[in-house]
Amino acid sequence: MSGAITPPAAIAFIGLGKMGVPMAARLVGAGFALRGWDLAPPARLAAAAAGIPLAAAAAEACREAAAVITMLPDGKAVRAALEDPAVAASLTPETLVIDMSSSDPLATRDLHAALAARGIALVDAPVSGGVARAIDGTLAIMAGGEAAAIDRAEALFAAMGKHVFRCGPPGAGHAMKALNNYVSAAGLVAAIEAVAVGARFGLDPATMVDVLNASTGRNNSTEVKLKQHILSGGFGSGFSIGLMAKDLATAGALADGIGVDAPLAAEMARRWRAAADELGAGADHTAIAKVILPAG
């Protein structure tokens, strides 16, 4: 395994969506020789407009790259991208693969083993903080994998995030991300339900939020979602309800897969899936309020 990856090392960035573009831009700004790729032509156009250097194909982006970063919708898409014959041929034992997507941690263990059989290191390093923190480089990064592999990625993570947590062995980062989003989603539902009950009783929703934020009910949703995206009617946090439902399904499947009884996680997975089906997967995740709060 080679040493630390620092500028101006060549970096492949696969997946140029809402999060991928600002994360890639941070790496470009830090001096890395980045080449980006996305299967979707509109995403490539948006990335190019944002100043992200593009390769002609995924394999070209990965060729001779010190690190290949994936930021894709799920682990299946990550595995498909990495197992494309042309991409696979470009990966060597000198290549560090970093999956920053929100992927299934049990499947990540399998992918780690498959790559390790070829002498290739994998770090799972999903992020939290949304588009705003991707833009300003203050994401929270949850890393799983061998310590030496995470060491190699430190400069990359420093360009994109403010807090880097070493969560444990392969798959630990993805497990932590799914469980974080479970706690976040459950807190959001609880906060919306509290506002629904209070409003029906006659409480002012804005006052309720102020009280919650000065009291023990305070959480991320009461601080940065209720007034800003729900009571305002904007529903524009930048994270889709379909992705949240996917992460909750991952958290529930993880609990089942390791034999932990987590009935609230199962209920949250069910409710968010139903809301995504009703509102459409592309709706903002804060729009779940539309199926909880009384009309008017």
TAFEN-V111232 format. One record per helix or strand of 2 or more residues. SS is the DSSP state (~ for helix, > for strand). FROM is the first residue (numbers start at 1). TO is the last residue. If there is no record, write none. Layout:
ss:SS from:FROM to:TO
ss:SS from:FROM to:TO
This chain:
ss:> from:10 to:14
ss:~ from:18 to:29
ss:> from:33 to:37
ss:~ from:41 to:49
ss:~ from:58 to:62
ss:> from:67 to:70
ss:~ from:75 to:83
ss:~ from:85 to:90
ss:> from:96 to:99
ss:~ from:105 to:116
ss:> from:121 to:128
ss:~ from:130 to:136
ss:> from:139 to:144
ss:~ from:147 to:152
ss:~ from:154 to:160
ss:> from:161 to:168
ss:~ from:172 to:201
ss:~ from:205 to:213
ss:~ from:220 to:224
ss:~ from:226 to:231
ss:~ from:241 to:257
ss:~ from:263 to:279
ss:~ from:285 to:291
